[in-house]
Amino acid sequence: MMGGNMNKMMKQVQKMQANMLKMQEELSERTVESTVGGGVIKVVANGSQEIVSIDIQPEAVDPDDIEMLQEMILTATNDALQKAKDMVSSEMSKITGGLNIPGLF
């Protein structure tokens, strides 16, 4: 009896792993974006938590205030990465049933 339950559980784990791999592939193609400064800086990240693009409008560039530009880029980048993490966590929790399994994502 124990063996049957163990086999069933192993099949469920294997299915969950396969679903997670598929989801990770799909998420790597999905993107999120963050804008700051009224849209003068836009950063796009993917589900692999990589920055895909950074768009800087000319009006964001003030040679006398480079620090502000750097801060806006940093803020937008960190926000885009957090949104990517949240997207991955939300999608993966659908597969794991809300279980937080360390090291999976």
The 8 nearest C-alpha neighbors of each residue, nearest first, counted from 0:
[[1, 3, 2, 4, 5, 6, 7, 8],
 [0, 2, 4, 3, 5, 6, 7, 8],
 [3, 1, 5, 0, 4, 6, 7, 8],
 [4, 2, 6, 5, 0, 1, 7, 8],
 [5, 3, 7, 1, 2, 6, 8, 0],
 [4, 6, 2, 8, 3, 7, 9, 1],
 [7, 5, 9, 3, 8, 4, 2, 10],
 [6, 8, 4, 10, 5, 9, 3, 11],
 [7, 9, 11, 5, 6, 10, 4, 12],
 [10, 8, 12, 6, 11, 7, 5, 13],
 [9, 11, 13, 7, 8, 12, 14, 6],
 [10, 12, 8, 14, 9, 13, 15, 7],
 [13, 11, 15, 9, 14, 10, 16, 8],
 [14, 12, 16, 10, 15, 11, 9, 17],
 [13, 15, 11, 17, 16, 12, 10, 18],
 [14, 16, 12, 18, 13, 17, 19, 11],
 [17, 15, 19, 13, 14, 18, 12, 20],
 [16, 18, 14, 20, 19, 15, 13, 21],
 [19, 17, 15, 21, 16, 20, 22, 14],
 [18, 20, 22, 16, 21, 17, 23, 15],
 [21, 19, 23, 17, 22, 18, 16, 24],
 [20, 22, 18, 24, 19, 23, 17, 25],
 [21, 23, 19, 25, 24, 20, 26, 18],
 [24, 22, 26, 20, 25, 21, 19, 27],
 [25, 23, 21, 27, 22, 26, 20, 28],
 [24, 26, 22, 23, 27, 28, 21, 29],
 [27, 25, 46, 29, 23, 28, 24, 22],
 [26, 28, 46, 47, 24, 25, 45, 29],
 [29, 27, 26, 25, 45, 30, 46, 24],
 [30, 28, 26, 45, 27, 46, 25, 31],
 [31, 29, 45, 44, 46, 43, 28, 32],
 [32, 30, 44, 43, 83, 45, 79, 82],
 [33, 31, 43, 79, 42, 44, 34, 30],
 [32, 34, 79, 42, 75, 41, 78, 43],
 [33, 35, 41, 38, 40, 75, 42, 32],
 [36, 34, 38, 40, 37, 75, 71, 39],
 [37, 35, 38, 39, 40, 71, 34, 59],
 [36, 38, 35, 39, 34, 40, 41, 59],
 [37, 39, 34, 35, 36, 40, 41, 56],
 [38, 40, 56, 36, 59, 37, 55, 35],
 [41, 39, 55, 38, 35, 34, 54, 36],
 [42, 40, 34, 54, 33, 53, 38, 55],
 [41, 43, 53, 33, 32, 52, 76, 75],
 [42, 44, 32, 52, 51, 31, 50, 79],
 [45, 43, 50, 51, 49, 30, 31, 79],
 [44, 46, 30, 48, 47, 49, 29, 27],
 [45, 47, 27, 26, 48, 83, 29, 87],
 [46, 48, 27, 45, 49, 26, 83, 23],
 [49, 47, 46, 45, 80, 83, 44, 50],
 [48, 50, 44, 47, 45, 51, 46, 80],
 [49, 51, 44, 52, 43, 45, 48, 42],
 [52, 50, 44, 43, 49, 45, 53, 42],
 [53, 51, 43, 50, 42, 54, 44, 41],
 [52, 54, 42, 41, 43, 55, 51, 40],
 [53, 55, 41, 40, 42, 56, 52, 39],
 [56, 54, 40, 39, 57, 53, 59, 41],
 [55, 57, 39, 58, 59, 40, 54, 60],
 [58, 56, 59, 60, 55, 39, 61, 40],
 [57, 59, 60, 56, 39, 61, 55, 40],
 [60, 58, 57, 56, 39, 61, 68, 55],
 [61, 59, 58, 57, 62, 68, 65, 56],
 [60, 62, 64, 63, 59, 65, 58, 68],
 [63, 61, 64, 65, 60, 68, 66, 59],
 [62, 64, 61, 65, 66, 60, 67, 68],
 [65, 63, 61, 66, 62, 67, 68, 60],
 [64, 66, 68, 67, 62, 63, 69, 61],
 [65, 67, 69, 64, 68, 70, 71, 63],
 [68, 66, 70, 69, 65, 64, 71, 61],
 [69, 67, 65, 71, 70, 66, 72, 60],
 [68, 70, 66, 72, 67, 71, 73, 65],
 [69, 71, 73, 67, 68, 72, 74, 66],
 [70, 72, 74, 68, 73, 69, 75, 67],
 [73, 71, 69, 75, 70, 74, 76, 68],
 [72, 74, 70, 76, 71, 75, 69, 77],
 [73, 75, 71, 77, 76, 72, 70, 78],
 [74, 76, 78, 72, 33, 73, 77, 42],
 [77, 75, 73, 79, 78, 74, 42, 72],
 [76, 78, 80, 74, 79, 75, 73, 81],
 [77, 79, 81, 75, 76, 80, 74, 82],
 [80, 78, 82, 33, 76, 81, 77, 32],
 [79, 81, 83, 77, 82, 78, 48, 44],
 [82, 80, 84, 78, 83, 79, 85, 77],
 [81, 83, 85, 79, 80, 84, 86, 78],
 [82, 84, 80, 86, 46, 81, 85, 48],
 [85, 83, 81, 87, 86, 82, 88, 80],
 [84, 86, 82, 88, 83, 87, 89, 81],
 [87, 85, 83, 89, 84, 88, 82, 90],
 [88, 86, 84, 90, 89, 85, 91, 46],
 [89, 87, 85, 91, 86, 90, 92, 84],
 [88, 90, 86, 92, 87, 91, 85, 93],
 [89, 91, 87, 93, 92, 88, 86, 94],
 [92, 90, 88, 94, 93, 89, 87, 95],
 [91, 93, 97, 95, 94, 89, 90, 96],
 [94, 92, 91, 96, 90, 95, 97, 89],
 [95, 93, 91, 92, 96, 15, 19, 18],
 [96, 94, 92, 98, 97, 93, 91, 15],
 [97, 95, 93, 92, 94, 98, 91, 99],
 [96, 98, 92, 95, 99, 93, 94, 91],
 [99, 97, 95, 96, 100, 92, 94, 93],
 [100, 98, 101, 97, 95, 92, 103, 96],
 [99, 101, 98, 103, 102, 95, 104, 97],
 [102, 100, 103, 99, 104, 98, 95, 88],
 [101, 103, 104, 100, 99, 88, 98, 91],
 [102, 104, 101, 100, 99, 19, 91, 16],
 [103, 102, 88, 87, 101, 91, 100, 84]]
